[in-house]
Amino acid sequence: MLARRPIRYLFFILLFALLLGFFIALSAPPRADRQWDNGFSRTPQFTEIDGSQWRLTDLRAFAFDDASAANQAWRTVEFNPTELTEVWFFVEPFEAWGGVAHTLLSFVFDGDDPQTLSISVEARREEGETYSGFRGLFNAYELINVWSTEKDILTRIAVSLDHDIYAYRLNVTPEQAQVILQHFIRRTNELHERPRYYNTLTSNCTNELAKAVNDAFPGALPPHYSHWLTGYSGQRLHELGFLGAPHETFADLKRKANMRDSIQAMQGISVDTFPMAWRAHFVEQRQNVNKTQHDE
């Protein structure tokens, strides 16, 4: 009986230490001055130039090969929100289980100088740090909105990681897209000024996107399990009418949405022509899928 007491005491000491560490982690304020991984070393910021033009500093424009970031560059770009015409939604399922995925958005501008801006909400990792969904529950990472070129984010997923990635054009008008963008601009600037923590459940890649959309259009994306089981986010957007045609099932839509082959085929294209090139290849691939289904 006496021999069991030290073991029992040790158990309670370890439990107390774990709980103490948990509450210390929760109480420590988020910081912006850590030794960040290169891909997260800068926080983007938007500045209004005049009534129609905006400037984005620290747009990530890395070039990824089959192993890593072969070239690490940052850009400053200017854009006119009134030239925004399309918003695309991307889903990168986790290989272990498709119920969890990384999601991101891309804004397409169709002006005299067509361009795209992509946003990926990430856990801001330090040098040598890896992502853990469990650790992400306990303030292990700060939150960052990574704005990048499409070639950066899409080739990282489809080429460097060799993962599937699904592309869906959102059913929103240009006017709606412009309102949504303004709310992403505001939230990005707030995050630049005041760091926040990432959280696997409450501040992840998907529900942070949903928060910005709901800021713009309250109630547009009601709370749903897909905000946490993020692999179901595409299906949920389809149910709400934001993806595909009314008569199209999500299974049919998803069957034509995998863009990994298109990204891999276009990885050698320049960063500025890449968005048009992968979309043209993607449309051709979808047409081939439709033809195969019709022949069957």
LINGIBEL-V11848 format. One record per backbone hydrogen bond with DSSP energy under -0.5 kcal/mol. CO is the residue of the C=O (numbers start at 0). NH is the residue of the N-H. E is the energy in kcal/mol with one decimal. If there is no record, write none. Layout:
CO|NH|E / CO|NH|E
//
This chain:
0|3|-0.5 / 0|4|-0.7 / 1|4|-0.7 / 1|5|-0.7 / 2|6|-0.6 / 3|7|-2.4 / 4|8|-3.3 / 5|9|-2.8 / 6|10|-2.2 / 7|11|-2.1 / 8|12|-2.5 / 9|13|-2.6 / 10|14|-2.5 / 11|15|-2.6 / 12|16|-2.4 / 13|17|-2.4 / 14|18|-2.5 / 15|19|-2.7 / 16|20|-2.6 / 17|21|-2.2 / 18|22|-2.4 / 19|23|-2.4 / 20|24|-2.3 / 21|25|-2.0 / 22|26|-1.8 / 23|27|-1.7 / 33|35|-1.4 / 34|126|-2.9 / 36|39|-2.2 / 37|40|-1.2 / 41|43|-0.6 / 44|56|-2.5 / 46|48|-0.5 / 46|54|-3.0 / 51|80|-0.6 / 52|48|-2.3 / 52|49|-1.3 / 53|78|-2.2 / 54|46|-2.6 / 54|56|-0.5 / 55|76|-2.3 / 56|44|-1.4 / 57|59|-0.5 / 58|74|-2.8 / 59|148|-2.1 / 61|63|-0.5 / 62|69|-1.8 / 62|70|-1.6 / 67|64|-2.5 / 67|69|-1.0 / 70|62|-2.7 / 70|72|-0.7 / 72|60|-2.7 / 74|58|-2.7 / 76|55|-3.1 / 78|53|-2.6 / 78|80|-0.6 / 79|82|-2.2 / 80|83|-1.7 / 82|109|-2.7 / 85|107|-2.6 / 86|169|-2.8 / 87|105|-2.0 / 88|167|-2.2 / 89|103|-1.6 / 90|92|-0.6 / 90|165|-2.7 / 91|101|-2.6 / 96|93|-0.6 / 96|99|-1.5 / 98|230|-2.2 / 98|231|-0.5 / 99|93|-2.9 / 101|91|-3.3 / 103|89|-2.7 / 104|118|-2.4 / 105|87|-2.7 / 106|108|-0.5 / 106|116|-2.2 / 107|84|-2.7 / 107|85|-1.4 / 108|110|-0.5 / 108|114|-1.5 / 110|113|-0.6 / 114|108|-3.1 / 116|106|-3.2 / 117|147|-2.4 / 118|104|-2.1 / 119|145|-2.6 / 121|123|-0.7 / 121|143|-2.0 / 122|124|-0.9 / 123|141|-0.9 / 124|36|-2.3 / 125|128|-2.3 / 131|135|-1.9 / 133|136|-1.7 / 134|137|-2.0 / 134|139|-0.9 / 135|138|-0.5 / 135|199|-1.1 / 140|197|-2.2 / 141|123|-3.2 / 143|121|-2.9 / 143|145|-0.8 / 144|43|-0.5 / 144|146|-0.7 / 145|119|-2.4 / 146|59|-2.8 / 147|117|-2.6 / 148|152|-1.7 / 149|153|-2.6 / 150|154|-1.7 / 151|155|-1.7 / 152|156|-1.4 / 153|157|-2.8 / 154|158|-2.1 / 154|159|-2.3 / 155|160|-1.9 / 156|162|-2.7 / 164|258|-3.2 / 165|90|-2.1 / 167|88|-3.4 / 167|169|-0.5 / 168|243|-0.5 / 169|171|-1.8 / 172|176|-2.7 / 173|177|-2.1 / 174|178|-1.7 / 175|179|-2.4 / 176|180|-2.5 / 177|181|-1.9 / 178|182|-1.4 / 179|183|-1.7 / 180|184|-2.5 / 181|185|-2.1 / 182|186|-2.3 / 183|187|-2.3 / 184|188|-2.3 / 185|189|-2.2 / 186|190|-1.9 / 187|191|-1.9 / 188|192|-1.7 / 189|193|-2.8 / 195|142|-2.8 / 198|202|-1.7 / 202|198|-1.5 / 203|207|-1.7 / 204|208|-0.5 / 205|209|-2.3 / 206|210|-2.0 / 207|211|-1.6 / 208|212|-2.0 / 209|213|-2.7 / 210|214|-1.9 / 211|215|-1.7 / 212|216|-3.0 / 216|219|-2.3 / 218|221|-0.5 / 223|226|-2.2 / 224|227|-1.7 / 224|228|-3.5 / 226|206|-0.6 / 227|229|-1.4 / 228|231|-2.0 / 229|232|-1.6 / 231|235|-2.1 / 232|236|-2.3 / 233|237|-1.9 / 234|238|-2.1 / 235|239|-1.7 / 236|241|-2.8 / 236|242|-0.7 / 237|240|-1.3 / 241|170|-2.9 / 244|247|-1.5 / 248|252|-2.2 / 249|253|-3.2 / 250|254|-1.8 / 251|255|-0.9 / 252|255|-0.7 / 253|256|-1.5 / 253|257|-0.6 / 256|166|-2.3 / 258|262|-2.3 / 259|263|-2.5 / 260|264|-2.2 / 261|265|-1.4 / 263|266|-0.7 / 265|268|-2.0 / 269|273|-1.6 / 270|274|-0.5 / 272|276|-2.1 / 273|277|-2.8 / 274|278|-1.5 / 275|279|-2.1 / 276|280|-2.2 / 277|281|-2.6 / 278|282|-2.5 / 279|283|-1.9 / 280|284|-2.3 / 281|285|-2.3 / 282|286|-2.2 / 283|287|-1.9 / 284|288|-1.9 / 285|289|-2.5 / 286|290|-2.3 / 287|291|-2.3 / 288|292|-2.4 / 289|293|-2.3 / 290|294|-2.5 / 291|295|-1.8
//
